[in-house]
Structures are given as structure tokens and as C-alpha cells.
């Protein structure tokens, strides 16, 4: 389990549910399953990988309809 997650759960004992939004690749899926295995008896866990693309950022860009030049324009304007 990631050290940062373990520490966070120690610091906030009132947490009972965890939504996992890890990457939709082998590393992210493996990490999600490991966390579920380790914490499943203690917390309500929901595995919620992105429905589009590799990560939550890709899913957001898809939802906003940002592709190619539109995506570059949007993100370059934000800087």
C-alpha cells in the first residue's frame, strides 16, 4: 500500500469509504487491486478507473471534447 495513503488514513480515522481513481493501465489496475486486498475488510472501497483514456485527466479532456489543437489551446491558455 502507498505510504501516503497509509499515513492519510492514520491521520483521518473517520474515513470509512475510499474511491480509487487510479490509472487505467497495468500499474494502476494492479495497485488498485492491491489496495482493495489490503483494506477491503476495513473500508468500503470503490474502484473507479477512468472510462476514457489512461487517467482521469484523459477522461476529463474527452468529456470536455478537447482533442488535438483544441486541447493544446485550452491548456496553453491556462498557463
Order of alpha helices (4+ residues) and beta strands (2+ residues): alpha-beta-alpha-beta-alpha-alpha
